[in-house]
């Protein structure tokens, strides 16, 4: 089996958005899988169009252009799990104990430290390409966060009290991600991935609040399924959430924004 993936690495000092740049390559027919890295993004964004903090040498920002053409569109949420788990395991290699906030964020000590944004193109229900934008707060000092983020965001520097080279973290991440990604491409079984992700979940077993058709509900998060959906229990019924806005309810001290699906969920 070939070493997979074999990324072509493109490095920039400053770009508007690594996701936008990767998308341009994809739409122009680039067939290679790319890693687009920038010291600084001037228009980086997270889910919902929110701006992502980008401080040179303090934030690691990059995008992966992937071509999992043997996967269906329904498999794309699995990739968010792979990316989140790979980020968490890279942090663990450096001595940290992160948690995963389904489906696309990483937290340390109940504060956000990394986020993932996925975009894709589909033809006849097959994924043509996926762009994964990733932002990680590596050496951000507390004073460099906007005031409104200082109590809800953190960095490896804040938590570990020492600077970490961004290229060292990227290397750790790529080594781990390449292994998971290779297995995903060549094997439809993801039970081991789910087990590792579930171990680190900060959502499962907790009350979550979510909106559906303009109404707000509270339910307990039960499990994550093989297609990356979150199952919750509300009034003795199980509901599947796939994309949208959810928050952890205040049964614990914190309110944490989560994301789930625009279809509002299914019931079983």
Secondary structure by P-SEA (a helix, b strand, c coil): cccccccbbbbbcccccaaaaaaaaaaaccccbbbbbbccccccccccbbbbbbccccccccccccccccccccaaaaaaaaaaaaaaaaaaaabbbbbbccccccccccccccbbbbbbccccccccbbbbbbbbbccccccccccccccccccccccccccccaaaaaaaaaaaaaaaaaaaacccccaaaaaaaaaacccccbbbbbccccbbbbbbbccccccbbbbbbcccbbbbbcccbbbbcccccbbbbbbbbccccccc
